[in-house]
């Protein structure tokens, strides 16, 4: 099958199916990052810190270029105050992630088990690491699903914007898979099992993607609000978790430049393709 036939077949799919394909691709990027444990027992700390900063930059740029800016445009087209859906949705998305952060036990990579967040539990460190990255991936999957739902009937530019968002999130998903599997491998876990845990951390992206696409297709007029919601959820993760981690890492300046590079890459993808 030629590339043109693949593209034609993809564009003919319904938004939930497009979101499923896209988030399966980003899940594959997470799994590919986790697979690095088969080659490296110990990942470079500089690479990890730069990648963490890049992930934060990509998510920040995507929150505006792919989500908030279209929300303002769509609100204006619906005759609503241009700021209202974006602001309300943005705050709701932050509260949603805050609630998940409070009820879901998790442990961020590089921290000792004593610094696990959420309810106290006897779950293994490996499970808590998976849950930490899963928290990152929930809003990413929802954002992709909403973007493909928003593209329905809006022409090629809107679809390409959703594709750009998918590519950007896939780029930053690669180090997230490695962030789970590398510490486990370093502690002596079998490479296959460490890979499995890293891959599982991205499993919620396809779920969130399909649910996001169905939501904006099912509820009329929800789209600008949903775009703001996805942006708020993503930026909550950036400010609550990613940026603090980049500034307490040994290579904070490298992580900051990674942030700037990630922001630039996502802006280029979104503006250039969308």
C-alpha positions as CSV (number, residue, x, y, z in Angstrom):
1,X,0.0,0.0,0.0
2,X,1.4,3.4,-1.0
3,X,1.8,6.4,1.3
4,X,-1.0,8.2,-0.5
5,X,-3.4,5.4,0.1
6,X,-2.5,5.3,3.8
7,X,-3.1,9.0,4.1
8,X,-6.4,8.8,2.2
9,X,-7.5,5.9,4.4
10,X,-6.6,7.8,7.6
11,X,-8.4,10.9,6.6
12,X,-11.5,8.8,5.8
13,X,-11.7,7.5,9.4
14,X,-14.0,8.9,12.0
15,X,-12.3,11.1,14.6
16,X,-12.4,8.5,17.3
17,X,-10.6,6.0,15.0
18,X,-8.1,8.7,14.0
19,X,-7.5,9.5,17.6
20,X,-6.9,5.8,18.3
21,X,-4.4,5.5,15.5
22,X,-2.6,8.7,16.6
23,X,-2.5,7.7,20.3
24,X,-1.3,4.2,19.5
25,X,1.5,5.9,17.6
26,X,2.4,8.0,20.7
27,X,2.1,4.9,22.9
28,X,4.6,3.3,20.5
29,X,7.0,6.2,21.1
30,X,6.7,5.6,24.8
31,X,7.4,1.9,24.3
32,X,10.4,2.7,22.0
33,X,11.9,4.8,24.8
34,X,11.3,2.0,27.3
35,X,13.1,-0.4,24.9
36,X,16.3,1.5,25.3
37,X,16.9,-0.6,28.4
38,X,17.8,-3.5,26.1
39,X,20.8,-1.5,24.9
40,X,21.7,0.7,27.9
41,X,21.7,-0.4,31.5
42,X,22.1,3.2,32.7
43,X,20.7,6.1,30.8
44,X,22.8,9.3,30.6
45,X,21.7,11.8,33.2
46,X,22.3,14.7,30.9
47,X,20.1,13.1,28.2
48,X,17.4,12.5,30.7
49,X,17.5,16.0,32.1
50,X,17.5,17.6,28.6
51,X,14.6,15.3,27.6
52,X,12.6,16.3,30.6
53,X,13.0,20.0,29.8
54,X,12.0,19.3,26.2
55,X,8.9,17.4,27.3
56,X,7.9,20.5,29.3
57,X,8.5,22.8,26.4
58,X,6.5,20.7,24.0
59,X,3.5,20.5,26.3
60,X,3.6,24.2,27.1
61,X,3.7,25.2,23.4
62,X,1.0,22.6,22.5
63,X,-1.3,24.0,25.2
64,X,-1.4,27.4,23.4
65,X,-0.8,26.7,19.7
66,X,-2.9,23.5,19.5
67,X,-5.5,24.1,22.2
68,X,-6.1,27.6,23.6
69,X,-5.7,29.5,20.4
70,X,-8.3,27.3,18.5
71,X,-10.6,27.6,21.6
72,X,-10.7,31.4,21.3
73,X,-11.4,31.2,17.6
74,X,-14.2,28.7,18.0
75,X,-15.8,30.6,20.9
76,X,-15.9,33.7,18.8
77,X,-17.5,31.8,15.9
78,X,-20.2,30.5,18.3
79,X,-21.0,34.0,19.4
80,X,-19.6,33.5,22.9
81,X,-17.2,35.8,24.7
82,X,-13.9,34.7,23.1
83,X,-12.2,34.2,26.5
84,X,-14.9,32.4,28.3
85,X,-14.7,28.7,27.2
86,X,-10.9,28.8,27.2
87,X,-10.7,30.2,30.7
88,X,-13.4,28.0,32.2
89,X,-12.1,24.9,30.5
90,X,-8.5,25.7,31.4
91,X,-9.3,26.0,35.1
92,X,-11.5,22.8,35.0
93,X,-8.6,20.9,33.4
94,X,-6.3,22.0,36.2
95,X,-8.7,21.0,38.9
96,X,-9.3,17.6,37.2
97,X,-5.5,16.8,37.2
98,X,-5.2,18.1,40.8
99,X,-7.9,15.6,41.9
100,X,-6.1,12.8,40.1
101,X,-2.8,13.8,41.7
102,X,-4.4,13.6,45.1
103,X,-6.2,10.2,44.7
104,X,-3.6,8.3,42.6
105,X,-0.5,7.1,44.4
106,X,2.6,7.8,42.3
107,X,6.4,8.4,42.5
108,X,8.3,10.6,40.2
109,X,11.5,9.2,38.6
110,X,14.7,9.9,40.5
111,X,12.9,10.2,43.9
112,X,13.1,7.8,46.8
113,X,9.9,5.8,47.8
114,X,9.5,8.0,50.9
115,X,8.6,10.9,48.6
116,X,5.7,9.1,46.9
117,X,2.6,11.4,46.4
118,X,-1.1,10.6,46.9
119,X,-2.6,8.2,49.4
120,X,-0.1,6.1,51.3
121,X,0.2,2.6,49.9
122,X,2.3,-0.5,50.0
123,X,2.5,-0.7,46.2
124,X,5.9,-1.5,44.7
125,X,8.1,1.4,43.5
126,X,7.8,0.1,40.0
127,X,4.1,0.5,40.0
128,X,4.3,4.0,41.5
129,X,6.7,5.0,38.7
130,X,4.3,3.8,36.1
131,X,1.5,5.7,37.6
132,X,3.5,8.9,37.7
133,X,4.1,8.8,33.9
134,X,0.5,7.7,33.4
135,X,-0.7,10.9,35.0
136,X,1.3,12.8,32.4
137,X,-0.2,10.7,29.6
138,X,-3.9,11.1,30.5
139,X,-4.1,14.8,29.5
140,X,-1.9,14.1,26.4
141,X,-4.3,11.5,25.1
142,X,-7.3,13.6,25.8
143,X,-5.7,16.5,24.0
144,X,-5.0,14.4,20.9
145,X,-8.6,13.1,20.9
146,X,-10.1,16.5,21.2
147,X,-7.8,17.9,18.4
148,X,-9.0,15.2,16.0
149,X,-12.6,15.8,17.1
150,X,-12.1,19.5,16.4
151,X,-10.8,18.8,12.9
152,X,-14.1,17.1,11.8
153,X,-15.4,19.2,8.9
154,X,-12.8,21.9,9.4
155,X,-10.6,21.1,6.4
156,X,-7.1,19.8,5.9
157,X,-5.4,22.5,8.0
158,X,-7.3,21.5,11.2
159,X,-6.4,17.8,10.5
160,X,-2.8,18.7,10.0
161,X,-2.8,20.6,13.3
162,X,-4.0,17.5,15.1
163,X,-1.3,15.5,13.4
164,X,1.3,18.1,14.4
165,X,0.1,17.8,18.0
166,X,0.5,14.0,17.8
167,X,4.0,14.3,16.5
168,X,5.0,16.7,19.2
169,X,3.6,14.5,22.0
170,X,5.3,11.5,20.4
171,X,8.6,13.2,20.6
172,X,8.3,13.9,24.3
173,X,6.8,10.5,25.0
174,X,10.1,8.8,24.1
175,X,12.0,10.0,27.2
176,X,9.0,9.3,29.4
177,X,9.1,5.6,28.6
178,X,12.8,5.6,29.4
179,X,12.2,7.5,32.6
180,X,10.3,4.5,33.9
181,X,12.3,1.7,32.6
182,X,15.8,3.0,33.1
183,X,15.7,3.3,36.9
184,X,14.2,-0.1,37.2
185,X,16.8,-1.6,35.0
186,X,19.5,0.2,37.0
187,X,18.2,-1.4,40.2
188,X,18.6,-4.9,38.7
189,X,15.2,-5.6,37.2
190,X,15.2,-7.9,34.1
191,X,15.3,-5.8,30.9
192,X,12.1,-7.4,29.6
193,X,10.2,-6.6,32.8
194,X,11.6,-3.0,32.9
195,X,10.5,-2.5,29.3
196,X,7.0,-3.8,30.1
197,X,6.6,-1.3,33.0
198,X,7.8,1.5,30.8
199,X,5.5,0.6,28.0
200,X,2.5,0.2,30.3
201,X,2.9,3.9,31.4
202,X,1.7,5.0,28.0
203,X,-1.4,2.8,27.9
204,X,-3.8,5.5,29.0
205,X,-3.1,7.7,25.9
206,X,-5.2,5.6,23.5
207,X,-8.0,5.5,26.1
208,X,-7.9,9.2,26.7
209,X,-7.7,9.9,22.9
210,X,-10.8,7.9,22.0
211,X,-12.8,9.3,25.0
212,X,-11.8,12.9,24.0
213,X,-12.8,12.5,20.4
214,X,-16.2,10.9,21.4
215,X,-16.9,13.7,23.9
216,X,-16.5,16.5,21.4
217,X,-18.5,14.7,18.8
218,X,-21.3,13.7,21.2
219,X,-21.9,17.0,23.1
220,X,-22.8,19.8,20.8
221,X,-20.9,23.1,21.4
222,X,-18.5,21.5,23.9
223,X,-15.4,21.9,21.7
224,X,-14.0,25.3,22.7
225,X,-14.5,24.3,26.4
226,X,-12.9,20.9,25.8
227,X,-9.8,22.5,24.2
228,X,-9.4,24.7,27.2
229,X,-9.8,21.7,29.5
230,X,-7.1,19.8,27.7
231,X,-4.7,22.8,27.9
232,X,-5.3,23.3,31.6
233,X,-4.7,19.6,32.3
234,X,-1.4,19.6,30.4
235,X,-0.1,22.8,31.9
236,X,-1.0,21.5,35.4
237,X,1.4,18.6,34.8
238,X,4.1,21.0,33.4
239,X,4.0,23.4,36.4
240,X,3.3,20.9,39.1
241,X,5.8,18.2,38.1
242,X,8.0,18.8,35.0
243,X,9.4,22.2,35.6
244,X,10.2,21.6,39.3
245,X,11.9,18.4,38.3
246,X,14.0,20.2,35.7
247,X,15.2,22.8,38.2
248,X,16.2,20.3,40.9
249,X,18.1,18.1,38.5
250,X,21.9,18.3,38.2
251,X,21.8,19.9,34.8
252,X,19.2,22.6,35.3
253,X,20.6,24.9,32.6
254,X,20.6,22.0,30.1
255,X,17.0,21.2,31.0
256,X,16.1,24.9,30.5
257,X,17.6,24.9,27.0
258,X,15.7,21.6,26.4
259,X,12.5,23.4,27.3
260,X,13.2,26.2,24.8
261,X,14.1,23.6,22.1
262,X,10.9,21.7,22.8
263,X,8.8,24.8,22.7
264,X,10.4,25.8,19.4
265,X,9.9,22.4,17.9
266,X,6.2,22.3,18.9
267,X,5.6,25.8,17.6
268,X,7.2,25.0,14.3
269,X,5.2,21.8,13.9
270,X,1.9,23.5,14.8
271,X,2.3,26.7,12.8
272,X,4.1,24.9,9.9
273,X,1.8,22.0,9.5
274,X,-1.5,23.6,10.8
